[in-house]
Amino acid sequence: MLLRDAEILFNNLLSPELYHLGLKCPEIAFRVQPGQFLMVRVREGWDPLLRRPFAVHRLCQDHSPSSFEMLYRVVGRGTRLLTKMQPASSLNLLGPLGRGFQPPTRDGFILMVAGGIGIAPLPFLADTLVRSGLRGPLVLWFGGKSGGDLICVQHFYDLGFSVKLVTEDGSAGRQGLVTEHLEKWLVQQDKMPNVIYSCGPYPMQRTVADIATRLGIPSQLSMEALMGCGVGACLSCSLKCRVRDGGQDPYYASVCQEGPVFPGDRIVWE
């Protein structure tokens, strides 16, 4: 875990309330793993007091390998302040933090599922798996409220993914919830995925975990949670889980320390 200042390379609006941020910080870029996150101080001083957690989206391709990218949606005062930050200014970062995605145990069929801004950590994972020589097939199911939520799609096409799009309003891809179409599609496949990697809202993640369990597919879910500190001290990001081996069942895990990525069958869904 490092505490470093990072130079802002770009801070671009992608769609209403959704931004793409590039940062240069060699020490963090060389250490971070897919699925890990950073706690970001959105401006100098003590107001806002708390840092904001952001997943690392991917390592920069258009800048030096000492740079990386993040996606963020404007949801409150802190992220609104972040939109005002200009290139060449700096942000203070704490990280990399948490436990990220684990690579599959064997080559073969890999499925990724994303809902809205939950797409954020998956391009980094996809890049890493493809660079490792994984042959796939590789499939992404991506859902959002409307077509404007479905960003980064071309990147997955470029990596060789088959991409399935779903929107609640029907403005892009199929209409409905991504999990509704996902299950119907999965039961039609001749072979199940080796693993499901997923990130998105809690209700979506719960359904993905249920589908994976019923079909006997291992799942790794990146869980979204409110975080005050990012280091397990404030306990604001507790998630009810089953223990791995022995002991009392269940207990409350800190998403920032034991996650944010959890096996779907470890979570006690409420």
Secondary structure, DSSP 4 states (H G I P E B T S, - for coil): -EEEEEEEEEEEEEETTEEEEEEE-HHHHHH--TT-EEEEE-SSSSSS-S-EEEE--EE-SSS-TTEEEEEEE--SHHHHHHTT--TT-EEEEEEEESB-PPPPSSSS-EEEEEEGGGGTTHHHHHHHHHHTT----EEEEEEESSGGG--SHHHHHHTT-EEEEEETTSSSSEES-HHHHHHHHHTT-SS--SEEEEES-HHHHHHHHHHHHHHT--EEEE-----SSSSSSS-TTEEEE--SSSSSS-EEEEHHHH-BEEEGGGB---
